[in-house]
Amino acid sequence: MKLDILVIMAHPDDAELSCSGTIISSVKMGLKVGMIDLTKGELGTRGNETIRIKEANNSAKLMQVEFRDNLNLKDSLFKISNKNKLKIVQKIRQYRPNIVITNSIKDRHPDHEKASNLVNDACFISGLRKFKSMQDDIYQESWRPEIILFSIQDSYVEPDFIIDVSKYFKDKLKTISCFKSQFYDSKSIEPKSYISSKHFMKFIESRSIEFGHAIGVDHGEGFKSSKNIRINNIYNILGR
């Protein structure tokens, strides 16, 4: 399967929090989007790996992506290793995405920064013809995505560009609400955590409003880019 966009994130719910509006809008445009979570988020304060995988799959159905996979790396313990780079290279070469979206280059959770570095390395290696990888006992052809986009999640990072997701913000909230074990639920008896308060959900909305305000719309999602973005004509700057 050839993808337009491959989203590779450290944990289930990272994509929902940072860029699900962009994912939904991309699918609505007719683009093929796939998702890979590196870990099951099994060391999170609330829930467990079985629950989080179920929640992730429910969210994926709402976003109508082509698939959502999990590489089963160890939550909070995975390393930027050759073994893990190979696992991601195999997926990149399998799906041949033009765009890869991954975690923020700077964030509160160390896994997010590790994931962004790991994915960045894998995208480059995937384009090396002499680097060998196999799928189903067949050597894969090299493939390098045209661009890597680094999402912005908890820590503020000055975006290179912002996507207008105003039309899809309510849908974004629905994808986040799929993760009932993680976020605010007045009926939950699980331990409180950093992300389970009402305040955190207000923060998510505020960040969306902040990025939207910066480009003159209601809601936005910001990204850093691995390279300068080409504008074909001056009116593209106006979003036309």
Backbone as CSV, one residue per row, in Angstrom:
resi,resn,N_x,N_y,N_z,CA_x,CA_y,CA_z,C_x,C_y,C_z
1,MET,0.833,-1.201,0.000,0.000,0.000,0.000,0.869,1.253,0.000
2,LYS,0.620,2.129,-0.939,1.330,3.397,-1.025,0.537,4.458,-0.261
3,LEU,1.203,5.105,0.703,0.548,6.123,1.512,0.978,7.528,1.091
4,ASP,0.098,8.483,1.334,0.475,9.885,1.228,1.152,10.343,2.523
5,ILE,0.585,9.923,3.660,1.081,10.348,4.969,1.191,9.146,5.892
6,LEU,2.326,9.026,6.572,2.505,8.018,7.610,2.778,8.749,8.925
7,VAL,1.916,8.539,9.906,2.041,9.174,11.215,2.696,8.175,12.171
8,ILE,3.855,8.519,12.708,4.590,7.621,13.608,4.793,8.338,14.930
9,MET,4.156,7.850,15.971,4.191,8.510,17.274,4.634,7.546,18.372
10,ALA,5.119,8.102,19.468,5.619,7.275,20.573,4.508,6.493,21.257
11,HIS,3.379,7.149,21.508,2.315,6.521,22.303,0.958,6.624,21.614
12,PRO,0.063,5.684,21.908,-1.335,5.892,21.548,-1.797,7.180,22.233
13,ASP,-2.469,8.010,21.547,-3.033,9.313,21.931,-2.121,10.497,21.615
14,ASP,-0.835,10.271,21.278,0.035,11.391,20.892,-0.490,12.086,19.635
15,ALA,-0.891,11.294,18.658,-1.397,11.868,17.411,-2.692,12.626,17.642
16,GLU,-3.548,12.054,18.492,-4.832,12.696,18.763,-4.631,14.074,19.392
17,LEU,-3.718,14.147,20.342,-3.484,15.401,21.050,-2.824,16.463,20.170
18,SER,-1.942,16.030,19.299,-1.123,17.001,18.568,-1.592,17.299,17.154
19,CYS,-2.170,16.304,16.456,-2.427,16.551,15.027,-3.604,15.783,14.449
20,SER,-4.560,15.374,15.267,-5.676,14.604,14.702,-6.553,15.460,13.797
21,GLY,-6.589,16.775,14.029,-7.330,17.641,13.118,-6.734,17.602,11.719
22,THR,-5.411,17.610,11.656,-4.712,17.520,10.369,-4.932,16.158,9.721
23,ILE,-4.897,15.102,10.526,-5.130,13.756,9.995,-6.524,13.660,9.400
24,ILE,-7.523,14.121,10.134,-8.902,14.045,9.658,-9.082,14.867,8.390
25,SER,-8.551,16.086,8.373,-8.701,16.928,7.183,-8.005,16.307,5.976
26,SER,-6.873,15.638,6.216,-6.142,14.984,5.125,-6.949,13.830,4.543
27,VAL,-7.567,13.037,5.416,-8.411,11.927,4.960,-9.602,12.459,4.168
28,LYS,-10.200,13.542,4.654,-11.350,14.137,3.965,-10.951,14.643,2.579
29,MET,-9.679,15.031,2.429,-9.177,15.485,1.132,-8.943,14.329,0.170
30,GLY,-9.033,13.112,0.677,-8.816,11.940,-0.167,-7.411,11.373,-0.080
31,LEU,-6.604,11.904,0.849,-5.253,11.382,1.020,-5.278,10.083,1.820
32,LYS,-4.326,9.212,1.509,-4.210,7.949,2.244,-3.263,8.139,3.425
33,VAL,-3.795,7.906,4.626,-3.043,8.123,5.858,-2.996,6.837,6.665
34,GLY,-1.811,6.468,7.120,-1.634,5.332,8.012,-0.979,5.783,9.301
35,MET,-1.141,4.991,10.363,-0.614,5.369,11.667,0.159,4.212,12.301
36,ILE,1.266,4.556,12.959,2.044,3.574,13.716,2.377,4.172,15.073
37,ASP,2.009,3.473,16.136,2.423,3.841,17.491,3.626,2.982,17.848
38,LEU,4.660,3.605,18.375,5.868,2.845,18.715,5.661,1.969,19.939
39,THR,4.919,2.454,20.932,4.683,1.704,22.170,3.185,1.622,22.443
40,LYS,2.840,0.841,23.441,1.440,0.743,23.872,1.128,1.686,25.025
41,GLY,2.119,2.467,25.447,1.890,3.377,26.561,1.603,2.654,27.862
42,GLU,2.212,1.475,27.994,1.866,0.595,29.113,2.324,1.090,30.474
43,LEU,3.229,2.064,30.510,3.707,2.573,31.795,2.958,3.836,32.236
44,GLY,1.936,4.207,31.497,1.131,5.356,31.886,0.460,5.124,33.231
45,THR,0.197,6.212,33.958,-0.390,6.119,35.289,-1.737,5.410,35.278
46,ARG,-2.512,5.647,34.243,-3.869,5.100,34.174,-4.001,4.126,33.011
47,GLY,-4.939,3.203,33.145,-5.202,2.241,32.090,-4.133,1.174,31.999
48,ASN,-4.159,0.396,30.933,-3.151,-0.633,30.680,-3.036,-0.814,29.173
49,GLU,-2.102,-1.667,28.739,-1.825,-1.768,27.303,-3.014,-2.298,26.517
50,THR,-3.793,-3.208,27.103,-4.959,-3.746,26.398,-6.000,-2.664,26.165
51,ILE,-6.254,-1.882,27.210,-7.232,-0.801,27.107,-6.768,0.243,26.109
52,ARG,-5.496,0.591,26.161,-5.000,1.675,25.309,-4.995,1.282,23.830
53,ILE,-4.721,0.014,23.545,-4.790,-0.435,22.151,-6.221,-0.375,21.653
54,LYS,-7.171,-0.783,22.494,-8.585,-0.715,22.110,-8.993,0.730,21.869
55,GLU,-8.565,1.634,22.746,-8.885,3.048,22.579,-8.273,3.606,21.298
56,ALA,-7.041,3.220,21.019,-6.357,3.682,19.812,-7.088,3.226,18.554
57,ASN,-7.552,1.991,18.567,-8.277,1.464,17.411,-9.616,2.166,17.218
58,ASN,-10.281,2.479,18.329,-11.547,3.214,18.231,-11.323,4.595,17.629
59,SER,-10.255,5.246,18.045,-9.939,6.565,17.505,-9.597,6.482,16.024
60,ALA,-8.835,5.452,15.650,-8.454,5.280,14.242,-9.681,5.133,13.346
61,LYS,-10.708,4.445,13.855,-11.947,4.286,13.092,-12.624,5.638,12.876
62,LEU,-12.606,6.479,13.910,-13.194,7.807,13.777,-12.450,8.636,12.728
63,MET,-11.126,8.515,12.728,-10.326,9.289,11.771,-10.364,8.696,10.372
64,GLN,-10.805,7.442,10.260,-10.934,6.744,8.973,-9.590,6.599,8.259
65,VAL,-8.543,6.336,9.035,-7.235,6.094,8.438,-7.192,4.688,7.846
66,GLU,-6.186,4.438,7.020,-6.077,3.146,6.349,-5.788,2.019,7.337
67,PHE,-4.992,2.307,8.352,-4.650,1.305,9.365,-3.996,2.008,10.545
68,ARG,-3.938,1.306,11.666,-3.146,1.757,12.813,-2.409,0.542,13.362
69,ASP,-1.085,0.640,13.392,-0.224,-0.472,13.795,0.545,-0.088,15.055
70,ASN,1.169,-1.067,15.686,1.978,-0.808,16.877,3.260,-1.625,16.795
71,LEU,4.414,-0.988,17.023,5.700,-1.674,16.925,6.120,-2.369,18.212
72,ASN,5.342,-2.195,19.277,5.584,-2.907,20.545,6.952,-2.598,21.156
73,LEU,7.442,-1.368,20.972,8.645,-0.970,21.686,8.276,-0.724,23.151
74,LYS,9.268,-0.705,24.028,9.016,-0.575,25.458,8.764,0.886,25.837
75,ASP,7.599,1.136,26.404,7.237,2.474,26.828,8.265,3.025,27.814
76,SER,8.756,4.215,27.532,9.739,4.932,28.366,11.127,4.286,28.414
77,LEU,11.261,3.108,27.824,12.536,2.384,27.882,13.161,2.141,26.512
78,PHE,12.425,2.451,25.438,12.990,2.198,24.113,14.153,3.147,23.846
79,LYS,15.061,2.704,22.998,16.273,3.465,22.725,16.377,3.816,21.235
80,ILE,17.211,4.793,20.959,17.514,5.125,19.566,18.603,4.162,19.119
81,SER,18.186,2.956,18.812,19.118,1.869,18.499,19.015,1.478,17.028
82,ASN,20.028,0.775,16.540,20.001,0.292,15.163,18.829,-0.659,14.939
83,LYS,18.535,-1.469,15.946,17.428,-2.425,15.849,16.102,-1.701,15.658
84,ASN,15.884,-0.646,16.421,14.628,0.096,16.317,14.567,0.937,15.044
85,LYS,15.701,1.440,14.610,15.732,2.161,13.335,15.324,1.233,12.196
86,LEU,15.816,0.011,12.231,15.483,-0.961,11.189,13.990,-1.232,11.148
87,LYS,13.353,-1.360,12.315,11.914,-1.618,12.365,11.135,-0.507,11.670
88,ILE,11.565,0.730,11.866,10.864,1.851,11.257,11.195,1.949,9.772
89,VAL,12.438,1.686,9.406,12.818,1.667,7.990,11.951,0.672,7.224
90,GLN,11.737,-0.493,7.790,10.909,-1.509,7.126,9.505,-0.985,6.850
91,LYS,8.951,-0.231,7.797,7.603,0.314,7.627,7.595,1.440,6.589
92,ILE,8.609,2.279,6.623,8.683,3.368,5.644,8.797,2.808,4.231
93,ARG,9.637,1.800,4.065,9.802,1.199,2.741,8.569,0.410,2.313
94,GLN,7.851,-0.121,3.269,6.628,-0.853,2.957,5.531,0.081,2.444
95,TYR,5.373,1.237,3.096,4.259,2.128,2.788,4.635,3.315,1.910
96,ARG,5.926,3.619,1.773,6.430,4.625,0.849,5.673,5.964,0.947
97,PRO,5.587,6.529,2.149,4.860,7.794,2.313,5.629,8.977,1.752
98,ASN,4.907,9.967,1.251,5.532,11.218,0.838,5.820,12.099,2.054
99,ILE,4.941,12.007,3.048,5.061,12.812,4.266,5.058,11.893,5.481
100,VAL,5.970,12.146,6.406,5.949,11.476,7.703,5.697,12.531,8.774
101,ILE,4.753,12.244,9.669,4.483,13.114,10.815,4.889,12.365,12.073
102,THR,5.645,13.015,12.938,6.082,12.358,14.162,6.005,13.318,15.346
103,ASN,6.543,12.880,16.475,6.472,13.666,17.710,7.281,14.951,17.635
104,SER,7.073,15.775,18.648,7.763,17.060,18.741,9.256,16.874,18.983
105,ILE,10.041,17.803,18.464,11.491,17.766,18.671,11.858,18.142,20.103
106,LYS,10.901,18.730,20.845,11.114,19.104,22.236,9.798,18.951,22.979
107,ASP,9.807,18.182,24.081,8.553,18.003,24.796,8.778,17.522,26.217
108,ARG,7.714,17.546,27.001,7.773,17.165,28.412,8.165,15.702,28.582
109,HIS,7.565,14.821,27.790,7.834,13.382,27.902,9.080,13.035,27.088
110,PRO,10.107,12.460,27.713,11.342,12.126,26.979,11.109,11.222,25.772
111,ASP,10.081,10.363,25.835,9.799,9.479,24.701,9.482,10.254,23.434
112,HIS,8.872,11.432,23.587,8.494,12.203,22.404,9.726,12.684,21.650
113,GLU,10.703,13.192,22.386,11.937,13.631,21.750,12.711,12.450,21.171
114,LYS,12.725,11.335,21.908,13.408,10.134,21.394,12.744,9.664,20.104
115,ALA,11.424,9.657,20.096,10.704,9.193,18.909,10.998,10.077,17.705
116,SER,11.017,11.404,17.917,11.266,12.304,16.789,12.660,12.090,16.218
117,ASN,13.641,11.866,17.091,15.007,11.597,16.623,15.122,10.241,15.944
118,LEU,14.459,9.254,16.523,14.486,7.899,15.958,13.854,7.883,14.569
119,VAL,12.709,8.515,14.432,12.016,8.551,13.142,12.806,9.369,12.124
120,ASN,13.377,10.469,12.553,14.189,11.296,11.653,15.368,10.496,11.095
121,ASP,16.065,9.764,11.973,17.186,8.921,11.521,16.710,7.844,10.555
122,ALA,15.584,7.202,10.893,15.076,6.099,10.070,14.665,6.579,8.687
123,CYS,14.081,7.774,8.617,13.674,8.315,7.315,14.878,8.524,6.409
124,PHE,15.981,8.984,6.986,17.188,9.176,6.178,17.771,7.834,5.747
125,ILE,17.907,6.911,6.691,18.483,5.602,6.394,17.658,4.866,5.352
126,SER,16.347,5.034,5.426,15.451,4.344,4.494,15.742,4.707,3.046
127,GLY,16.338,5.879,2.825,16.657,6.309,1.466,18.007,5.844,0.960
128,LEU,18.755,5.124,1.805,20.078,4.645,1.402,19.953,3.310,0.671
129,ARG,20.343,3.293,-0.577,20.188,2.079,-1.398,20.991,0.900,-0.866
130,LYS,22.125,1.192,-0.238,22.990,0.106,0.235,22.603,-0.415,1.620
131,PHE,21.618,0.244,2.249,21.122,-0.270,3.527,20.043,-1.302,3.231
132,LYS,20.272,-2.526,3.680,19.382,-3.627,3.335,18.328,-3.858,4.417
133,SER,17.105,-4.052,3.970,16.014,-4.460,4.853,15.134,-5.430,4.081
134,MET,14.404,-6.258,4.825,13.576,-7.278,4.184,12.164,-7.273,4.746
135,GLN,11.236,-7.668,3.885,9.858,-7.896,4.301,9.379,-9.164,3.611
136,ASP,8.895,-10.108,4.408,8.456,-11.406,3.866,9.567,-12.062,3.040
137,ASP,10.788,-11.966,3.561,11.969,-12.592,2.940,12.331,-12.000,1.579
138,ILE,11.856,-10.812,1.305,12.166,-10.126,0.058,12.840,-8.800,0.397
139,TYR,13.942,-8.500,-0.282,14.622,-7.236,-0.041,13.741,-6.066,-0.478
140,GLN,13.701,-5.038,0.351,12.893,-3.864,0.067,13.682,-2.822,-0.729
141,GLU,12.965,-2.054,-1.541,13.590,-0.950,-2.250,13.723,0.250,-1.313
142,SER,14.755,1.037,-1.537,14.952,2.224,-0.712,13.828,3.230,-0.962
143,TRP,13.540,4.022,0.067,12.513,5.065,-0.055,12.759,6.115,1.015
144,ARG,12.755,7.358,0.619,12.895,8.444,1.594,11.714,9.398,1.445
145,PRO,10.981,9.650,2.519,9.881,10.624,2.459,10.395,11.995,2.018
146,GLU,9.544,12.741,1.341,9.941,14.067,0.868,10.142,15.037,2.024
147,ILE,9.375,14.845,3.105,9.453,15.786,4.225,9.004,15.103,5.518
148,ILE,9.590,15.529,6.624,9.168,15.075,7.951,8.573,16.277,8.680
149,LEU,7.399,16.085,9.246,6.751,17.132,10.026,6.753,16.732,11.489
150,PHE,7.229,17.619,12.331,7.289,17.364,13.772,6.122,18.101,14.431
151,SER,5.222,17.334,15.027,4.049,17.930,15.663,4.444,18.668,16.930
152,ILE,3.518,19.431,17.474,3.753,20.188,18.705,2.703,19.760,19.711
153,GLN,3.160,19.333,20.894,2.219,18.736,21.839,2.169,19.501,23.154
154,ASP,2.936,19.117,24.148,2.826,19.742,25.463,3.678,21.012,25.557
155,SER,4.972,20.893,25.362,5.855,22.063,25.428,5.651,22.949,24.199
156,TYR,5.685,24.252,24.415,5.513,25.160,23.282,6.770,25.170,22.431
157,VAL,6.579,25.009,21.136,7.642,25.127,20.145,7.129,26.077,19.074
158,GLU,7.942,27.037,18.683,7.526,27.981,17.643,7.343,27.225,16.327
159,PRO,6.127,27.203,15.781,5.881,26.413,14.563,6.477,27.064,13.318
160,ASP,6.849,26.229,12.359,7.248,26.732,11.043,6.023,27.092,10.217
161,PHE,4.928,26.361,10.456,3.671,26.672,9.789,2.529,26.114,10.629
162,ILE,1.325,26.612,10.354,0.134,26.208,11.103,-0.959,25.828,10.114
163,ILE,-1.616,24.709,10.382,-2.705,24.246,9.527,-4.040,24.625,10.164
164,ASP,-4.930,25.186,9.377,-6.266,25.537,9.830,-7.087,24.263,10.001
165,VAL,-7.455,23.942,11.246,-8.266,22.749,11.520,-9.603,23.126,12.160
166,SER,-10.020,24.362,11.956,-11.249,24.852,12.586,-12.444,23.943,12.295
167,LYS,-12.533,23.503,11.070,-13.671,22.682,10.642,-13.682,21.327,11.339
168,TYR,-12.523,20.903,11.836,-12.409,19.547,12.376,-12.072,19.514,13.867
169,PHE,-12.161,20.660,14.540,-11.769,20.667,15.948,-12.694,19.800,16.805
170,LYS,-13.984,19.840,16.559,-14.910,18.993,17.325,-14.608,17.517,17.089
171,ASP,-14.228,17.176,15.862,-13.851,15.791,15.562,-12.579,15.420,16.300
172,LYS,-11.651,16.388,16.411,-10.423,16.143,17.163,-10.754,15.794,18.613
173,LEU,-11.651,16.547,19.217,-12.027,16.274,20.600,-12.649,14.882,20.743
174,LYS,-13.378,14.451,19.728,-13.970,13.110,19.767,-12.894,12.032,19.754
175,THR,-11.828,12.258,18.969,-10.746,11.262,18.942,-10.040,11.205,20.294
176,ILE,-9.857,12.354,20.923,-9.224,12.386,22.240,-10.106,11.687,23.272
177,SER,-11.409,11.898,23.163,-12.336,11.297,24.133,-12.393,9.779,24.022
178,CYS,-11.868,9.225,22.929,-11.790,7.760,22.820,-10.891,7.182,23.910
179,PHE,-9.952,7.990,24.388,-8.998,7.528,25.402,-9.534,7.841,26.800
180,LYS,-10.631,7.173,27.124,-11.305,7.433,28.400,-10.427,7.092,29.591
181,SER,-9.514,6.157,29.419,-8.646,5.770,30.539,-7.626,6.856,30.859
182,GLN,-7.366,7.746,29.913,-6.271,8.699,30.073,-6.716,10.096,30.467
183,PHE,-7.854,10.532,29.942,-8.243,11.930,30.101,-9.438,12.092,31.021
184,TYR,-9.839,13.308,31.244,-10.824,13.602,32.283,-12.114,12.802,32.118
185,ASP,-12.493,12.153,33.195,-13.743,11.399,33.269,-14.214,11.482,34.721
186,SER,-15.317,12.158,34.928,-15.794,12.401,36.294,-16.123,11.108,37.038
187,LYS,-16.350,10.024,36.288,-16.722,8.760,36.920,-15.514,7.848,37.182
188,SER,-14.348,8.241,36.701,-13.173,7.380,36.829,-12.683,7.318,38.269
189,ILE,-12.280,6.104,38.685,-11.712,5.918,40.027,-10.205,5.662,39.952
190,GLU,-9.650,5.783,38.746,-8.213,5.547,38.582,-7.418,6.702,39.191
191,PRO,-6.129,6.488,39.444,-5.301,7.555,40.030,-5.294,8.804,39.145
192,LYS,-5.189,9.948,39.776,-5.086,11.188,39.009,-3.719,11.258,38.344
193,SER,-3.684,11.912,37.203,-2.426,12.077,36.489,-2.360,13.469,35.886
194,TYR,-1.224,13.796,35.339,-1.005,15.115,34.731,-2.029,15.418,33.651
195,ILE,-2.417,14.386,32.884,-3.297,14.615,31.738,-4.767,14.302,32.005
196,SER,-5.115,13.913,33.232,-6.490,13.479,33.494,-7.376,14.574,34.077
197,SER,-6.864,15.785,34.217,-7.639,16.859,34.825,-8.434,17.649,33.793
198,LYS,-9.455,18.360,34.270,-10.195,19.268,33.390,-9.261,20.332,32.819
199,HIS,-8.310,20.742,33.645,-7.373,21.788,33.247,-6.595,21.382,31.991
200,PHE,-6.198,20.115,31.910,-5.409,19.678,30.759,-6.227,19.785,29.478
201,MET,-7.496,19.402,29.523,-8.328,19.486,28.328,-8.542,20.952,27.923
202,LYS,-8.621,21.841,28.903,-8.710,23.263,28.582,-7.418,23.740,27.910
203,PHE,-6.303,23.180,28.367,-5.018,23.518,27.750,-4.986,23.103,26.281
204,ILE,-5.490,21.909,25.980,-5.518,21.426,24.596,-6.330,22.383,23.729
205,GLU,-7.487,22.806,24.237,-8.316,23.734,23.484,-7.624,25.089,23.344
206,SER,-6.976,25.539,24.418,-6.297,26.836,24.389,-5.150,26.856,23.387
207,ARG,-4.385,25.766,23.339,-3.288,25.674,22.365,-3.828,25.740,20.946
208,SER,-4.944,25.047,20.722,-5.571,25.054,19.403,-6.046,26.450,19.027
209,ILE,-6.635,27.143,20.001,-7.089,28.515,19.766,-5.904,29.444,19.533
210,GLU,-4.831,29.236,20.311,-3.631,30.056,20.165,-3.046,29.950,18.759
211,PHE,-2.884,28.716,18.274,-2.343,28.534,16.930,-3.316,29.051,15.874
212,GLY,-4.616,28.855,16.114,-5.595,29.382,15.180,-5.547,30.904,15.115
213,HIS,-5.456,31.512,16.289,-5.395,32.980,16.370,-4.202,33.523,15.577
214,ALA,-3.097,32.796,15.615,-1.876,33.256,14.935,-2.051,33.350,13.425
215,ILE,-3.017,32.598,12.863,-3.241,32.652,11.417,-4.636,33.183,11.074
216,GLY,-5.327,33.726,12.077,-6.605,34.376,11.825,-7.789,33.452,11.660
217,VAL,-7.727,32.265,12.294,-8.842,31.319,12.241,-9.161,30.865,13.657
218,ASP,-10.170,30.002,13.798,-10.596,29.568,15.136,-9.639,28.570,15.773
219,HIS,-9.176,27.595,14.988,-8.340,26.532,15.546,-7.230,26.152,14.569
220,GLY,-6.048,25.872,15.117,-4.926,25.484,14.277,-4.045,24.447,14.940
221,GLU,-3.257,23.761,14.130,-2.244,22.817,14.609,-0.905,23.205,13.996
222,GLY,0.103,23.382,14.851,1.402,23.829,14.392,2.381,22.692,14.183
223,PHE,3.328,22.911,13.290,4.341,21.905,12.975,5.696,22.560,12.740
224,LYS,6.755,21.835,13.078,8.097,22.131,12.604,8.346,21.259,11.381
225,SER,9.178,21.736,10.488,9.442,21.013,9.248,10.917,20.650,9.129
226,SER,11.180,19.508,8.513,12.564,19.063,8.322,13.284,19.867,7.241
227,LYS,12.529,20.640,6.467,13.155,21.455,5.425,12.239,22.610,5.075
228,ASN,12.768,23.565,4.324,11.947,24.683,3.873,10.823,24.180,2.974
229,ILE,9.677,24.829,3.090,8.508,24.421,2.317,8.370,25.305,1.085
230,ARG,8.239,24.670,-0.062,8.142,25.409,-1.329,6.730,25.969,-1.521
231,ILE,6.666,27.234,-1.906,5.398,27.870,-2.265,5.418,28.118,-3.766
232,ASN,4.427,27.588,-4.482,4.447,27.667,-5.944,4.102,29.055,-6.474
233,ASN,3.278,29.804,-5.741,3.000,31.173,-6.141,2.648,31.981,-4.902
234,ILE,2.736,33.277,-5.013,2.615,34.145,-3.840,1.249,34.032,-3.165
235,TYR,0.209,33.669,-3.935,-1.117,33.569,-3.348,-1.276,32.330,-2.472
236,ASN,-0.373,31.361,-2.611,-0.398,30.209,-1.691,-0.184,30.647,-0.254
237,ILE,0.517,31.761,-0.081,0.756,32.292,1.257,-0.555,32.640,1.946
238,LEU,-1.557,32.992,1.137,-2.879,33.375,1.680,-3.790,32.169,1.869
239,GLY,-3.246,30.953,1.622,-4.050,29.759,1.778,-5.001,29.528,0.618
240,ARG,-4.655,30.051,-0.551,-5.525,29.902,-1.724,-4.942,28.917,-2.720
